[in-house]
Amino acid sequence: MPALQSMDYNFKPRETPEDFGWHDRGYLPHFDAGSLPQFITFRLDDSMPQELLDEWRPIAVTDAAFRKRIEAYLDSGHGSCWLRDKRVATMMQDALLFHKGSQYTLHAWVVMPNHVHVLLTPLEDVHLPTITHSIKSYTANEANKIIGQSGQFWQIESFDRYIRNSKHFVSVIRYIENNPVKARLCKSPEEWPFSSASFRK
């Protein structure tokens, strides 16, 4: 596997709050934070029923508990799991790497069977919605060609959380790269071929 040449693990917080902004495209609020690292999750359209989210949200004690429940559900491998197809997973990973340096600094990623986690920092003057739309639109079209279907591939909404500090930054990288191990898909992060851990190996 080729070495990843310029992966940046440095955290550099943005110091101009005027550039930050919240927006809402439906169920989830998103924080377009300029050049602040973002932890983003893309989910396949059939991986997480909206009815379950609506049922869990009111009874969740904290946001963290709500996210943990969602993550456990995703890791159980619900839905079509099209990203289990190596052709689709390779295309997804290549798409993330393609935009590295032109739209964002790519810190860490993992392509799971029914979702994708990414940690990136948008470049100056590149907005988070531009990045997510670009990735999801291209990969949805390409994936549908590969698997021979049409229609919705990704859920319309993505989860994104901005990185608060260096400790959070490191813990998110650890979470992303350990996700295949947690889901019992491999024994060590480096064994999973569709992740930043594998590239660093």
N, C-alpha and C positions, 0 to 999 in steps of 0.2 A: 504494500500500500504506500502511495507517495507521501512524503513528509509534508506537513502543513508548514509553510514557510514563514508566515507573518502573523500567527495567531497572537493576539494581544490580551494578556491577563491583567493588565494594569487598570485600576479603577481611578477615574478622574471625574469628580463631581462637578456639575455645572453651577456657576455662581451667579447667574442672572435670572431670578425668579420671574421677571417680566416675560420671559420666553416660554414659560411653562403654561400648560393649559389643559383643562378637562374637556372632554367631548363625550357624547353618548350616541351610539348608533342603534340602540335598541335596549336589550336587557342589561348590558354591562357598561359602566363608566370606564373611560380610557384616559390616560394621562399622557398627552403628547409633550414630553419633557425636554425637547431639544436634544442636545448631546449628553444625555444622562442614560446610563445602561438600563436596559429593559429586559425583563424575563417574560417571554411570550410563549403561549401554548396554542397550537393549532389542533383542532380535533376533527376527525372525519365526521361527515354529516350524520351517520347512523350510530356513532360511538356513545352518545350521551343523550338520552331522551329528554326533551325540554320539560316534560311532565315531572320527571324525577327531580330536576333542578328546582322547579316550582314547589315541589313537595318538601324538599330538604331545606330550602332557604329560610322559611319562617321558623323552623325548629332548631337551626344551627345556633349554638351558644356563641360562637365567635366566627369571624371570617376565616380564621386559620382552620377551625374545625370543619367548616363548609368545604374549603379547598381540599382538605385531607380526605374527606369522604369522596369527593369527585375524583381525586387522583387514584384512590384505591379502586374505584369503579373502572376507570380507564385501564389501569394496570391488569384488571381481570380479563381484558381482551374481548370486550363486547363489540358487536357490530361486524361489519364485513372484513375489517382489518386488512384493507387493501395494501397498506404499507408493509405488510409481511412479505409481499411479492418483492423479490430482490430488484427487479427492474424498476418498480415504482420507488422503492426506498433509495436506490442509487440516483434516480432522477431527482428526487427531493433533496438529497444531500448535495448533489451537484449544483442545484439551483441556489441553495444557501451559500455555497462557496463562490458562485458566479457573481453575486452582488457584493461580496466582501471587498471593501476598498472603494466601491463606487457609491454605495448607499449607506454602508455601515461598517463598523469594526465588529468582527465576529469573534466572540470570546469562547462560547461553548454551545454544543447542540447535541441532540439525540433524536433519531427517527425511530419511533416505536411502532408497533403494529397498527394502532388506531389513533395516534396523536404524535405531535412533534413538539419538543421543547427547544427554545433558542434563547441564548443570552447574547445580546448585541447592543452596541451603542450607535445610534444614528449619527451620521456625519453632519457637519454644520449645514443648516438650512434644509435638511431632509426631514420631513415629518413622518412620524410613526405610522399614520394611516396609509401614506404612500408606500412605505416598505411592506406592510402587511398585505395591502391590496396587490402589489406587484408579485410577491411570492405566491400568494394563494391563487391568483388568477392564472399565472403561468403554469404552476404545478397541477392545478385542477384540469386544465386543458390537456396537458401532456399525460397525466395519469389516466384520464378517460380514453385517450388514444391507445395507451398501452393495454388497458384491461378491456377495451372494446365496449364501453358504455357511454352514456351521455347523461347530462343532468348534474344535480348538486353533488359535489365531492366533499368540500369542507363545510362545516357549520359556519353560518354567516358571521357570528361573533367569535373573536379570539379572546383569550385571557391575556392580559399584560399587567405586569407590576414593575414599577420603577425601583431601582436599587437604592437603598437608603444609605449604606455605608460600606466600607471595605469588608467588614465581617459578613454582611448580608451577601455581598458579591461572591466571596469565597464559598459560602454555604450553598448558594444557588448553583455554582459550577459543580460542587460535589453532588448536589441533588440530581442535576441533569445527567451527569455521567454515570451515576450509580443507578439510575432508573431501570435499565435492563436487568441489573442484578436483583434489585428489589422485586421486579416482576417475574423473577426466576427464568429469565431467558438466557442467561449466561452466568458464569461463576465470578468473573471479574469485569470491570468496566472496559478494559482494553480488548476483551474478546468480542465485544459487540461491534460489527464492522461499520455501522452507520452512526458514528458519534465522534466527537472531538477527542475523546479518550483514545480511541483506536488510531486516530491520525497522529496523536502525540507519541504513541508507541512506535 
